[in-house]
Amino acid sequence: MKPVVIALLLLIAAPVFAQDTTKIEQYCGLILRPRAFSNKVNIELDFGETRRAFTDNRLRDEITGKLKTFNTLVDAMNYMGQQGWVLINAFPSEHNGTSIYFEFFFKKQFNKKDIQEDK
């Protein structure tokens, strides 16, 4: 009788200790804009969250909080690759017929439990 009870307890408790390893793809939009009077570029990231007026979405250093700049487009692409993002598509865009910038779309796999839904 004891082995049956122990087996039932283990079967009931097993889901409590199981980790959800379900993977989910997330997407990121990146806008690359040349800096005025410089050869460097600024990057603005779009993770699909609601944007507020007067919010700066440019990429910043996680430690210092300073605006992250890149020497070249390849420097920016290498940075995104080091962060685990995979390029899906890239194309040039034009704003009001005057300024040209580039848009890139990336994807990355995350554990579902690590993604917070802001609905």
PyMOL commands that set and color helices and strands:
alter all, ss='L'
color gray80, all
select helices_A, chain A and resi 2-17+73-82+112-114
alter helices_A, ss='H'
color red, helices_A
select strands_A, chain A and resi 23-34+41-46+69-70+86-95+99-111
alter strands_A, ss='S'
color yellow, strands_A
deselect
rebuild
show_as cartoon
